[in-house]
Amino acid sequence: MKLTVLGSGSPEPHVARASSGYLLEIGEDLILFDCGGGVFDNLVRAGRRPSDVTHLFFSHLHSDHMMDYARLVHAAWDEGAPPLRVFGPPPIAEITEGYFGPRGVLAHDLRARTDLLPSQEVWKARGGTVPRPWPAPGVTEIAPGFAHDGDGWRLTSCEVPHAQPALDCMAFAVESDGRKFVYSGDAGLCDDLAELCADADLLLHWCYRLDGEEVLDAMKALTPTPSEIAAMAAQAGVRRLLLTHFRVHMDTPENHAAALDALRRGFEGDSGIAADLETYVIGRG
Protein backbone atom coordinates (compact mmCIF):
# COMPACT_ATOMS: atom_id res chain seq x y z
CA MET A 1 0.00 0.00 0.00
CA LYS A 2 1.47 3.36 -1.05
CA LEU A 3 0.15 6.88 -0.55
CA THR A 4 1.00 9.80 -2.85
CA VAL A 5 -0.03 13.25 -1.67
CA LEU A 6 -1.50 15.11 -4.64
CA GLY A 7 -2.88 18.03 -2.66
CA SER A 8 -2.19 18.96 0.96
CA GLY A 9 -3.61 22.46 1.05
CA SER A 10 -6.87 24.30 1.60
CA PRO A 11 -9.20 26.49 -0.51
CA GLU A 12 -6.62 29.29 -0.28
CA PRO A 13 -4.37 29.86 -3.31
CA HIS A 14 -1.00 28.43 -2.39
CA VAL A 15 2.12 28.18 -4.53
CA ALA A 16 3.27 25.02 -2.74
CA ARG A 17 0.03 23.15 -2.06
CA ALA A 18 -2.86 22.05 -4.23
CA SER A 19 -6.21 21.53 -2.54
CA SER A 20 -7.15 18.14 -1.11
CA GLY A 21 -6.27 14.97 -3.01
CA TYR A 22 -4.59 11.71 -1.96
CA LEU A 23 -3.78 8.70 -4.14
CA LEU A 24 -3.62 5.24 -2.55
CA GLU A 25 -2.14 2.37 -4.57
CA ILE A 26 -3.13 -1.21 -3.74
CA GLY A 27 -2.23 -3.79 -6.33
CA GLU A 28 -3.77 -2.76 -9.64
CA ASP A 29 -6.17 -0.28 -8.02
CA LEU A 30 -5.44 3.43 -7.76
CA ILE A 31 -7.83 4.93 -5.25
CA LEU A 32 -8.16 8.72 -5.15
CA PHE A 33 -9.53 10.42 -2.05
CA ASP A 34 -10.93 13.83 -2.99
CA CYS A 35 -10.03 15.82 -6.09
CA GLY A 36 -9.59 19.49 -5.28
CA GLY A 37 -8.07 22.23 -7.40
CA GLY A 38 -4.56 21.41 -8.60
CA VAL A 39 -4.86 17.69 -7.89
CA PHE A 40 -5.18 16.81 -11.58
CA ASP A 41 -1.88 18.49 -12.47
CA ASN A 42 -0.12 16.83 -9.54
CA LEU A 43 -1.47 13.46 -10.63
CA VAL A 44 0.31 13.96 -13.94
CA ARG A 45 3.44 15.26 -12.21
CA ALA A 46 3.43 12.09 -10.13
CA GLY A 47 3.75 10.06 -13.34
CA ARG A 48 0.15 8.89 -13.51
CA ARG A 49 -2.45 9.32 -16.22
CA PRO A 50 -6.06 10.23 -15.51
CA SER A 51 -7.09 6.84 -16.87
CA ASP A 52 -4.97 5.12 -14.20
CA VAL A 53 -7.38 6.12 -11.42
CA THR A 54 -9.84 3.30 -10.75
CA HIS A 55 -11.83 4.64 -7.77
CA LEU A 56 -12.64 8.11 -6.46
CA PHE A 57 -14.03 8.61 -2.95
CA PHE A 58 -15.25 12.03 -1.82
CA SER A 59 -15.09 12.75 1.90
CA HIS A 60 -17.47 15.66 1.41
CA LEU A 61 -18.43 18.10 -1.32
CA HIS A 62 -16.71 21.35 -0.42
CA SER A 63 -15.21 22.83 -3.58
CA ASP A 64 -11.59 22.39 -2.42
CA HIS A 65 -12.23 18.65 -2.30
CA MET A 66 -13.83 18.32 -5.76
CA MET A 67 -12.88 21.24 -8.03
CA ASP A 68 -10.85 19.00 -10.39
CA TYR A 69 -13.48 16.25 -10.55
CA ALA A 70 -14.84 17.19 -13.97
CA ARG A 71 -11.33 17.62 -15.35
CA LEU A 72 -10.28 14.16 -14.19
CA VAL A 73 -13.37 12.47 -15.62
CA HIS A 74 -13.16 14.33 -18.94
CA ALA A 75 -9.45 13.62 -19.40
CA ALA A 76 -9.82 9.92 -18.56
CA TRP A 77 -12.73 9.72 -21.02
CA ASP A 78 -10.57 11.34 -23.70
CA GLU A 79 -8.02 8.57 -23.12
CA GLY A 80 -10.71 5.98 -23.72
CA ALA A 81 -10.70 4.73 -20.13
CA PRO A 82 -13.57 2.70 -18.71
CA PRO A 83 -15.98 4.71 -16.57
CA LEU A 84 -14.45 5.87 -13.30
CA ARG A 85 -16.05 4.40 -10.18
CA VAL A 86 -17.12 7.37 -8.04
CA PHE A 87 -18.36 7.26 -4.45
CA GLY A 88 -19.53 10.26 -2.49
CA PRO A 89 -22.32 11.72 -0.42
CA PRO A 90 -25.36 13.28 -2.09
CA PRO A 91 -25.75 15.18 -4.31
CA ILE A 92 -22.73 13.78 -6.19
CA ALA A 93 -25.03 12.11 -8.73
CA GLU A 94 -26.77 15.41 -9.45
CA ILE A 95 -23.42 17.21 -9.67
CA THR A 96 -22.13 14.61 -12.13
CA GLU A 97 -25.23 14.98 -14.27
CA GLY A 98 -24.75 18.74 -14.09
CA TYR A 99 -21.32 18.34 -15.67
CA PHE A 100 -21.85 15.56 -18.20
CA GLY A 101 -25.60 15.24 -18.77
CA PRO A 102 -27.37 16.38 -21.97
CA ARG A 103 -28.02 19.78 -20.38
CA GLY A 104 -24.81 19.86 -18.36
CA VAL A 105 -22.26 22.64 -18.38
CA LEU A 106 -19.95 20.55 -20.60
CA ALA A 107 -22.64 19.49 -23.06
CA HIS A 108 -21.54 22.00 -25.70
CA ASP A 109 -17.98 20.69 -25.54
CA LEU A 110 -19.08 17.06 -25.67
CA ARG A 111 -21.37 17.62 -28.65
CA ALA A 112 -18.52 19.25 -30.54
CA ARG A 113 -16.16 16.37 -29.71
CA THR A 114 -18.61 13.61 -30.59
CA ASP A 115 -20.89 15.02 -33.34
CA LEU A 116 -18.54 16.97 -35.61
CA LEU A 117 -16.97 14.98 -38.45
CA PRO A 118 -13.41 16.34 -37.96
CA SER A 119 -13.53 15.43 -34.28
CA GLN A 120 -14.87 11.98 -35.14
CA GLU A 121 -12.01 11.44 -37.58
CA VAL A 122 -9.46 12.48 -34.96
CA TRP A 123 -11.03 10.07 -32.48
CA LYS A 124 -11.02 7.19 -34.99
CA ALA A 125 -7.38 7.90 -35.86
CA ARG A 126 -6.59 7.40 -32.16
CA GLY A 127 -8.24 3.98 -32.24
CA GLY A 128 -11.72 4.98 -31.15
CA THR A 129 -15.06 4.10 -32.67
CA VAL A 130 -18.19 6.09 -33.38
CA PRO A 131 -20.75 6.83 -32.16
CA ARG A 132 -18.73 7.98 -29.21
CA PRO A 133 -20.60 7.92 -25.87
CA TRP A 134 -20.23 10.79 -23.45
CA PRO A 135 -18.44 10.44 -20.11
CA ALA A 136 -20.54 8.37 -17.73
CA PRO A 137 -18.86 7.80 -14.36
CA GLY A 138 -20.32 5.00 -12.31
CA VAL A 139 -21.62 7.04 -9.39
CA THR A 140 -22.65 5.54 -6.06
CA GLU A 141 -24.05 7.88 -3.44
CA ILE A 142 -22.93 6.89 0.04
CA ALA A 143 -23.60 7.74 3.67
CA PRO A 144 -21.51 7.40 6.84
CA GLY A 145 -21.06 3.75 7.70
CA PHE A 146 -20.67 2.82 4.04
CA ALA A 147 -18.28 -0.06 3.35
CA HIS A 148 -16.80 -1.33 0.10
CA ASP A 149 -14.81 -4.43 -0.80
CA GLY A 150 -12.17 -3.95 -3.48
CA ASP A 151 -9.63 -6.33 -4.95
CA GLY A 152 -7.68 -7.28 -1.84
CA TRP A 153 -8.79 -4.27 0.19
CA ARG A 154 -11.76 -3.13 2.25
CA LEU A 155 -12.93 0.44 2.86
CA THR A 156 -15.01 1.51 5.84
CA SER A 157 -16.24 4.93 6.89
CA CYS A 158 -17.76 7.06 9.62
CA GLU A 159 -19.33 10.46 10.01
CA VAL A 160 -17.12 13.33 11.17
CA PRO A 161 -18.24 16.78 12.33
CA HIS A 162 -17.40 19.50 9.81
CA ALA A 163 -20.13 21.17 7.73
CA GLN A 164 -23.35 19.53 8.80
CA PRO A 165 -26.23 19.89 8.05
CA ALA A 166 -25.26 21.50 4.74
CA LEU A 167 -22.92 18.64 3.78
CA ASP A 168 -22.47 15.01 4.75
CA CYS A 169 -18.87 14.64 5.91
CA MET A 170 -16.99 11.37 6.22
CA ALA A 171 -13.67 9.80 7.13
CA PHE A 172 -12.38 6.63 5.47
CA ALA A 173 -10.26 3.67 6.52
CA VAL A 174 -8.73 1.23 4.05
CA GLU A 175 -7.34 -2.13 5.16
CA SER A 176 -5.29 -4.48 3.02
CA ASP A 177 -2.93 -7.34 3.83
CA GLY A 178 -2.83 -6.47 7.51
CA ARG A 179 -2.17 -2.78 6.93
CA LYS A 180 -4.49 0.12 7.65
CA PHE A 181 -4.69 3.67 6.27
CA VAL A 182 -7.10 6.29 7.63
CA TYR A 183 -8.01 9.60 5.99
CA SER A 184 -9.92 11.94 8.28
CA GLY A 185 -11.35 14.21 5.61
CA ASP A 186 -12.06 17.57 7.24
CA ALA A 187 -12.91 16.49 10.76
CA GLY A 188 -13.46 17.58 14.28
CA LEU A 189 -12.51 14.92 16.77
CA CYS A 190 -15.23 12.45 17.72
CA ASP A 191 -15.62 8.95 19.12
CA ASP A 192 -16.47 7.41 15.75
CA LEU A 193 -13.30 8.80 14.18
CA ALA A 194 -11.17 7.60 17.09
CA GLU A 195 -12.65 4.12 16.65
CA LEU A 196 -12.00 4.21 12.89
CA CYS A 197 -8.36 5.17 13.60
CA ALA A 198 -7.71 2.26 15.96
CA ASP A 199 -4.33 0.64 15.25
CA ALA A 200 -3.89 2.51 11.96
CA ASP A 201 -0.48 2.24 10.33
CA LEU A 202 -0.92 5.74 8.90
CA LEU A 203 -3.42 8.42 9.88
CA LEU A 204 -3.68 11.43 7.56
CA HIS A 205 -5.53 14.12 9.51
CA TRP A 206 -6.52 17.62 8.50
CA CYS A 207 -5.16 20.55 10.51
CA TYR A 208 -6.87 23.90 10.14
CA ARG A 209 -5.14 25.75 12.98
CA LEU A 210 -2.14 25.60 15.28
CA ASP A 211 -2.00 25.34 19.04
CA GLY A 212 -2.61 28.76 20.56
CA GLU A 213 -4.34 30.05 17.44
CA GLU A 214 -7.74 31.48 18.26
CA VAL A 215 -10.82 30.87 16.18
CA LEU A 216 -14.49 31.66 16.61
CA ASP A 217 -16.18 29.62 19.34
CA ALA A 218 -18.33 27.86 16.73
CA MET A 219 -15.17 26.58 15.03
CA LYS A 220 -13.20 25.33 18.04
CA ALA A 221 -14.69 21.85 18.29
CA LEU A 222 -14.45 21.44 14.51
CA THR A 223 -10.78 22.39 14.16
CA PRO A 224 -8.49 20.32 16.38
CA THR A 225 -4.94 21.53 16.89
CA PRO A 226 -1.79 19.42 16.41
CA SER A 227 -1.62 18.59 20.11
CA GLU A 228 -5.29 17.51 20.18
CA ILE A 229 -4.85 15.37 17.06
CA ALA A 230 -1.70 13.84 18.53
CA ALA A 231 -3.49 12.90 21.75
CA MET A 232 -6.32 11.21 19.87
CA ALA A 233 -3.90 9.33 17.62
CA ALA A 234 -1.84 8.14 20.57
CA GLN A 235 -4.92 6.88 22.40
CA ALA A 236 -6.14 5.10 19.25
CA GLY A 237 -2.86 3.23 18.82
CA VAL A 238 -1.93 4.93 15.54
CA ARG A 239 1.61 4.11 14.39
CA ARG A 240 2.28 7.06 12.06
CA LEU A 241 0.60 10.46 11.93
CA LEU A 242 0.66 13.10 9.19
CA LEU A 243 -1.02 16.48 9.30
CA THR A 244 -2.39 17.93 6.08
CA HIS A 245 -4.70 20.69 4.74
CA PHE A 246 -2.20 23.36 5.85
CA ARG A 247 -3.22 26.95 5.22
CA VAL A 248 -0.91 29.62 3.82
CA HIS A 249 -0.19 31.37 7.11
CA MET A 250 0.75 28.04 8.71
CA ASP A 251 3.53 27.37 6.20
CA THR A 252 6.42 29.15 7.87
CA PRO A 253 9.50 27.50 9.41
CA GLU A 254 8.43 28.72 12.84
CA ASN A 255 4.90 27.35 12.53
CA HIS A 256 6.12 24.04 11.16
CA ALA A 257 8.50 23.72 14.09
CA ALA A 258 5.71 24.48 16.55
CA ALA A 259 3.36 21.94 14.95
CA LEU A 260 6.03 19.24 14.88
CA ASP A 261 6.95 19.93 18.50
CA ALA A 262 3.29 19.56 19.50
CA LEU A 263 3.10 16.25 17.65
CA ARG A 264 6.25 14.90 19.29
CA ARG A 265 5.07 15.88 22.76
CA GLY A 266 1.76 14.06 22.39
CA PHE A 267 2.56 11.21 20.03
CA GLU A 268 5.46 8.76 20.29
CA GLY A 269 5.25 7.36 16.77
CA ASP A 270 6.60 8.83 13.56
CA SER A 271 4.86 12.11 12.72
CA GLY A 272 5.13 14.95 10.26
CA ILE A 273 3.46 17.43 7.93
CA ALA A 274 2.39 16.20 4.50
CA ALA A 275 3.62 17.95 1.37
CA ASP A 276 2.52 17.73 -2.24
CA LEU A 277 4.03 14.87 -4.27
CA GLU A 278 5.50 13.13 -1.24
CA THR A 279 4.99 9.36 -1.12
CA TYR A 280 4.62 7.06 1.87
CA VAL A 281 4.78 3.28 1.95
CA ILE A 282 2.23 2.05 4.46
CA GLY A 283 3.37 -0.99 6.37
CA ARG A 284 4.59 -2.37 9.64
CA GLY A 285 8.22 -2.99 8.78
C-alpha positions as CSV (number, residue, x, y, z in Angstrom):
1,M,0.0,0.0,0.0
2,K,1.5,3.4,-1.1
3,L,0.1,6.9,-0.6
4,T,1.0,9.8,-2.9
5,V,0.0,13.3,-1.7
6,L,-1.5,15.1,-4.6
7,G,-2.9,18.0,-2.7
8,S,-2.2,19.0,1.0
9,G,-3.6,22.5,1.1
10,S,-6.9,24.3,1.6
11,P,-9.2,26.5,-0.5
12,E,-6.6,29.3,-0.3
13,P,-4.4,29.9,-3.3
14,H,-1.0,28.4,-2.4
15,V,2.1,28.2,-4.5
16,A,3.3,25.0,-2.7
17,R,0.0,23.2,-2.1
18,A,-2.9,22.1,-4.2
19,S,-6.2,21.5,-2.5
20,S,-7.1,18.1,-1.1
21,G,-6.3,15.0,-3.0
22,Y,-4.6,11.7,-2.0
23,L,-3.8,8.7,-4.1
24,L,-3.6,5.2,-2.6
25,E,-2.1,2.4,-4.6
26,I,-3.1,-1.2,-3.7
27,G,-2.2,-3.8,-6.3
28,E,-3.8,-2.8,-9.6
29,D,-6.2,-0.3,-8.0
30,L,-5.4,3.4,-7.8
31,I,-7.8,4.9,-5.2
32,L,-8.2,8.7,-5.2
33,F,-9.5,10.4,-2.1
34,D,-10.9,13.8,-3.0
35,C,-10.0,15.8,-6.1
36,G,-9.6,19.5,-5.3
37,G,-8.1,22.2,-7.4
38,G,-4.6,21.4,-8.6
39,V,-4.9,17.7,-7.9
40,F,-5.2,16.8,-11.6
41,D,-1.9,18.5,-12.5
42,N,-0.1,16.8,-9.5
43,L,-1.5,13.5,-10.6
44,V,0.3,14.0,-13.9
45,R,3.4,15.3,-12.2
46,A,3.4,12.1,-10.1
47,G,3.7,10.1,-13.3
48,R,0.1,8.9,-13.5
49,R,-2.4,9.3,-16.2
50,P,-6.1,10.2,-15.5
51,S,-7.1,6.8,-16.9
52,D,-5.0,5.1,-14.2
53,V,-7.4,6.1,-11.4
54,T,-9.8,3.3,-10.7
55,H,-11.8,4.6,-7.8
56,L,-12.6,8.1,-6.5
57,F,-14.0,8.6,-3.0
58,F,-15.2,12.0,-1.8
59,S,-15.1,12.7,1.9
60,H,-17.5,15.7,1.4
61,L,-18.4,18.1,-1.3
62,H,-16.7,21.3,-0.4
63,S,-15.2,22.8,-3.6
64,D,-11.6,22.4,-2.4
65,H,-12.2,18.6,-2.3
66,M,-13.8,18.3,-5.8
67,M,-12.9,21.2,-8.0
68,D,-10.8,19.0,-10.4
69,Y,-13.5,16.3,-10.6
70,A,-14.8,17.2,-14.0
71,R,-11.3,17.6,-15.4
72,L,-10.3,14.2,-14.2
73,V,-13.4,12.5,-15.6
74,H,-13.2,14.3,-18.9
75,A,-9.4,13.6,-19.4
76,A,-9.8,9.9,-18.6
77,W,-12.7,9.7,-21.0
78,D,-10.6,11.3,-23.7
79,E,-8.0,8.6,-23.1
80,G,-10.7,6.0,-23.7
81,A,-10.7,4.7,-20.1
82,P,-13.6,2.7,-18.7
83,P,-16.0,4.7,-16.6
84,L,-14.5,5.9,-13.3
85,R,-16.1,4.4,-10.2
86,V,-17.1,7.4,-8.0
87,F,-18.4,7.3,-4.5
88,G,-19.5,10.3,-2.5
89,P,-22.3,11.7,-0.4
90,P,-25.4,13.3,-2.1
91,P,-25.8,15.2,-4.3
92,I,-22.7,13.8,-6.2
93,A,-25.0,12.1,-8.7
94,E,-26.8,15.4,-9.5
95,I,-23.4,17.2,-9.7
96,T,-22.1,14.6,-12.1
97,E,-25.2,15.0,-14.3
98,G,-24.7,18.7,-14.1
99,Y,-21.3,18.3,-15.7
100,F,-21.9,15.6,-18.2
101,G,-25.6,15.2,-18.8
102,P,-27.4,16.4,-22.0
103,R,-28.0,19.8,-20.4
104,G,-24.8,19.9,-18.4
105,V,-22.3,22.6,-18.4
106,L,-20.0,20.6,-20.6
107,A,-22.6,19.5,-23.1
108,H,-21.5,22.0,-25.7
109,D,-18.0,20.7,-25.5
110,L,-19.1,17.1,-25.7
111,R,-21.4,17.6,-28.7
112,A,-18.5,19.2,-30.5
113,R,-16.2,16.4,-29.7
114,T,-18.6,13.6,-30.6
115,D,-20.9,15.0,-33.3
116,L,-18.5,17.0,-35.6
117,L,-17.0,15.0,-38.5
118,P,-13.4,16.3,-38.0
119,S,-13.5,15.4,-34.3
120,Q,-14.9,12.0,-35.1
121,E,-12.0,11.4,-37.6
122,V,-9.5,12.5,-35.0
123,W,-11.0,10.1,-32.5
124,K,-11.0,7.2,-35.0
125,A,-7.4,7.9,-35.9
126,R,-6.6,7.4,-32.2
127,G,-8.2,4.0,-32.2
128,G,-11.7,5.0,-31.1
129,T,-15.1,4.1,-32.7
130,V,-18.2,6.1,-33.4
131,P,-20.8,6.8,-32.2
132,R,-18.7,8.0,-29.2
133,P,-20.6,7.9,-25.9
134,W,-20.2,10.8,-23.5
135,P,-18.4,10.4,-20.1
136,A,-20.5,8.4,-17.7
137,P,-18.9,7.8,-14.4
138,G,-20.3,5.0,-12.3
139,V,-21.6,7.0,-9.4
140,T,-22.6,5.5,-6.1
141,E,-24.1,7.9,-3.4
142,I,-22.9,6.9,0.0
143,A,-23.6,7.7,3.7
144,P,-21.5,7.4,6.8
145,G,-21.1,3.8,7.7
146,F,-20.7,2.8,4.0
147,A,-18.3,-0.1,3.4
148,H,-16.8,-1.3,0.1
149,D,-14.8,-4.4,-0.8
150,G,-12.2,-4.0,-3.5
151,D,-9.6,-6.3,-5.0
152,G,-7.7,-7.3,-1.8
153,W,-8.8,-4.3,0.2
154,R,-11.8,-3.1,2.3
155,L,-12.9,0.4,2.9
156,T,-15.0,1.5,5.8
157,S,-16.2,4.9,6.9
158,C,-17.8,7.1,9.6
159,E,-19.3,10.5,10.0
160,V,-17.1,13.3,11.2
161,P,-18.2,16.8,12.3
162,H,-17.4,19.5,9.8
163,A,-20.1,21.2,7.7
164,Q,-23.4,19.5,8.8
165,P,-26.2,19.9,8.0
166,A,-25.3,21.5,4.7
167,L,-22.9,18.6,3.8
168,D,-22.5,15.0,4.8
169,C,-18.9,14.6,5.9
170,M,-17.0,11.4,6.2
171,A,-13.7,9.8,7.1
172,F,-12.4,6.6,5.5
173,A,-10.3,3.7,6.5
174,V,-8.7,1.2,4.1
175,E,-7.3,-2.1,5.2
176,S,-5.3,-4.5,3.0
177,D,-2.9,-7.3,3.8
178,G,-2.8,-6.5,7.5
179,R,-2.2,-2.8,6.9
180,K,-4.5,0.1,7.6
181,F,-4.7,3.7,6.3
182,V,-7.1,6.3,7.6
183,Y,-8.0,9.6,6.0
184,S,-9.9,11.9,8.3
185,G,-11.4,14.2,5.6
186,D,-12.1,17.6,7.2
187,A,-12.9,16.5,10.8
188,G,-13.5,17.6,14.3
189,L,-12.5,14.9,16.8
190,C,-15.2,12.4,17.7
191,D,-15.6,9.0,19.1
192,D,-16.5,7.4,15.8
193,L,-13.3,8.8,14.2
194,A,-11.2,7.6,17.1
195,E,-12.7,4.1,16.6
196,L,-12.0,4.2,12.9
197,C,-8.4,5.2,13.6
198,A,-7.7,2.3,16.0
199,D,-4.3,0.6,15.2
200,A,-3.9,2.5,12.0
201,D,-0.5,2.2,10.3
202,L,-0.9,5.7,8.9
203,L,-3.4,8.4,9.9
204,L,-3.7,11.4,7.6
205,H,-5.5,14.1,9.5
206,W,-6.5,17.6,8.5
207,C,-5.2,20.5,10.5
208,Y,-6.9,23.9,10.1
209,R,-5.1,25.7,13.0
210,L,-2.1,25.6,15.3
211,D,-2.0,25.3,19.0
212,G,-2.6,28.8,20.6
213,E,-4.3,30.0,17.4
214,E,-7.7,31.5,18.3
215,V,-10.8,30.9,16.2
216,L,-14.5,31.7,16.6
217,D,-16.2,29.6,19.3
218,A,-18.3,27.9,16.7
219,M,-15.2,26.6,15.0
220,K,-13.2,25.3,18.0
221,A,-14.7,21.9,18.3
222,L,-14.5,21.4,14.5
223,T,-10.8,22.4,14.2
224,P,-8.5,20.3,16.4
225,T,-4.9,21.5,16.9
226,P,-1.8,19.4,16.4
227,S,-1.6,18.6,20.1
228,E,-5.3,17.5,20.2
229,I,-4.8,15.4,17.1
230,A,-1.7,13.8,18.5
231,A,-3.5,12.9,21.8
232,M,-6.3,11.2,19.9
233,A,-3.9,9.3,17.6
234,A,-1.8,8.1,20.6
235,Q,-4.9,6.9,22.4
236,A,-6.1,5.1,19.2
237,G,-2.9,3.2,18.8
238,V,-1.9,4.9,15.5
239,R,1.6,4.1,14.4
240,R,2.3,7.1,12.1
241,L,0.6,10.5,11.9
242,L,0.7,13.1,9.2
243,L,-1.0,16.5,9.3
244,T,-2.4,17.9,6.1
245,H,-4.7,20.7,4.7
246,F,-2.2,23.4,5.9
247,R,-3.2,26.9,5.2
248,V,-0.9,29.6,3.8
249,H,-0.2,31.4,7.1
250,M,0.7,28.0,8.7
251,D,3.5,27.4,6.2
252,T,6.4,29.1,7.9
253,P,9.5,27.5,9.4
254,E,8.4,28.7,12.8
255,N,4.9,27.4,12.5
256,H,6.1,24.0,11.2
257,A,8.5,23.7,14.1
258,A,5.7,24.5,16.6
259,A,3.4,21.9,15.0
260,L,6.0,19.2,14.9
261,D,6.9,19.9,18.5
262,A,3.3,19.6,19.5
263,L,3.1,16.3,17.7
264,R,6.3,14.9,19.3
265,R,5.1,15.9,22.8
266,G,1.8,14.1,22.4
267,F,2.6,11.2,20.0
268,E,5.5,8.8,20.3
269,G,5.2,7.4,16.8
270,D,6.6,8.8,13.6
271,S,4.9,12.1,12.7
272,G,5.1,15.0,10.3
273,I,3.5,17.4,7.9
274,A,2.4,16.2,4.5
275,A,3.6,17.9,1.4
276,D,2.5,17.7,-2.2
277,L,4.0,14.9,-4.3
278,E,5.5,13.1,-1.2
279,T,5.0,9.4,-1.1
280,Y,4.6,7.1,1.9
281,V,4.8,3.3,1.9
282,I,2.2,2.0,4.5
283,G,3.4,-1.0,6.4
284,R,4.6,-2.4,9.6
285,G,8.2,-3.0,8.8
